[in-house]
Amino acid sequence: MPYWEIFAPENAFTPSEREQLSEAITSLYVDIVDVPKFYVVVLFKDMPASSMYVGGKANDNFVRIRVDHIARNGGTAEERALFMSIIEDKLAPFIKERGRDWEIHIDETPLDLWRTQGLIPPPALSDMEKLWAKENRPIPYEVAAS
């Protein structure tokens, strides 16, 4: 699951812009990484004036993005650099092109520390994960003994 937290000044994004940005983020993972849509979660956190400080100074023009990757991890340094470049392109109309300061980082969580609806997600690109993607929801199944 990619889980995004976007810390931004209050009223930085309208409800429509939040939906557009969430759809752009979701498309990254569905089109490029091939995960089910429902794996992608985006949480907007509105930050009141003078609550974000950068370098010890209040910055009411700053957007901070924290991302957790679980469903897919790793890749080569080149693949990660390309993915970060694609992310920057998707974010640009909502952040960079509006003259905002921003920062983003991605953490990777081990797969064995993830459950959805109490279920162990199926292996990447397996028939069961493809069914989950088609149905856009987790479906109970028998986990193979290891």
WOZI-V349383 format. One record per residue. SS is DSSP state (H for helix, E for strand, L for the rest). OMEGA is omega in degrees with one decimal (* if undefined). D_FIRST is the distance of its C-alpha to the first C-alpha in whole Angstrom. Layout:
BEGIN
<<SS/OMEGA/D_FIRST> <SS/OMEGA/D_FIRST>>
END
This chain:
BEGIN
<<L/164.9/0> <E/178.3/4> <E/-177.7/6> <E/168.7/10> <E/-179.7/13> <E/178.6/16> <E/-175.7/19> <E/175.7/22> <E/175.9/26> <L/177.7/26> <L/176.7/27> <L/-178.8/25> <L/172.9/24> <L/175.3/25> <H/178.7/23> <H/178.6/23> <H/176.7/22> <H/179.2/19> <H/179.1/18> <H/179.7/19> <H/178.0/17> <H/177.1/14> <H/178.0/15> <H/178.6/16> <H/179.8/12> <H/-178.8/11> <H/176.2/13> <H/-172.5/12> <H/179.3/9> <H/-174.7/11> <H/-173.8/14> <H/-174.0/14> <H/176.6/11> <L/173.7/11> <L/174.9/8> <L/-179.2/9> <H/-174.3/9> <H/173.9/8> <H/-172.7/5> <L/179.9/6> <E/178.5/8> <E/179.4/11> <E/177.2/13> <E/177.6/17> <E/178.8/19> <E/-178.7/23> <E/178.0/25> <L/178.6/28> <L/178.4/31> <L/175.3/32> <L/175.5/29> <L/-179.8/27> <E/177.9/29> <E/-178.4/29> <L/178.1/32> <L/-178.3/33> <E/176.7/34> <E/178.1/32> <L/-178.4/30> <L/178.3/30> <L/-170.6/29> <E/174.9/26> <E/179.7/22> <E/-178.1/20> <E/177.7/16> <E/-176.9/13> <E/172.2/10> <E/174.6/8> <E/178.1/6> <L/-173.8/5> <L/177.4/5> <L/179.1/8> <L/170.9/10> <L/-173.6/14> <L/178.9/16> <L/176.6/19> <H/179.8/21> <H/178.6/22> <H/178.9/18> <H/178.7/17> <H/177.9/20> <H/-180.0/19> <H/177.6/16> <H/177.6/17> <H/177.9/20> <H/177.2/18> <H/-179.7/16> <H/178.5/19> <H/179.9/21> <H/-178.4/19> <H/-171.5/19> <H/-177.4/23> <L/-176.2/24> <L/-173.1/23> <L/-175.5/23> <H/-176.6/26> <H/175.4/28> <H/176.3/28> <L/179.4/30> <L/169.0/27> <E/-179.5/27> <E/176.4/23> <E/179.3/21> <E/170.6/17> <E/-179.9/15> <E/170.4/12> <E/176.7/12> <E/-178.7/10> <L/177.0/10> <L/-178.4/11> <H/-176.6/9> <H/176.7/12> <H/-177.1/11> <L/172.1/8> <L/173.4/10> <E/-174.2/9> <L/-180.0/13> <L/-177.5/14> <E/170.0/13> <L/-180.0/12> <L/179.6/10> <L/178.1/12> <L/179.4/12> <L/175.4/11> <L/177.4/14> <L/177.5/15> <H/-179.7/18> <H/177.8/16> <H/176.6/12> <H/176.2/15> <H/176.4/16> <H/-179.6/13> <H/-179.3/12> <H/-178.5/16> <H/-178.0/16> <L/178.0/13> <L/175.5/12> <L/179.8/12> <L/179.8/16> <L/178.5/17> <L/177.9/18> <L/178.2/20> <L/179.5/19> <L/177.3/21> <L/-179.5/23> <L/*/22>>
END
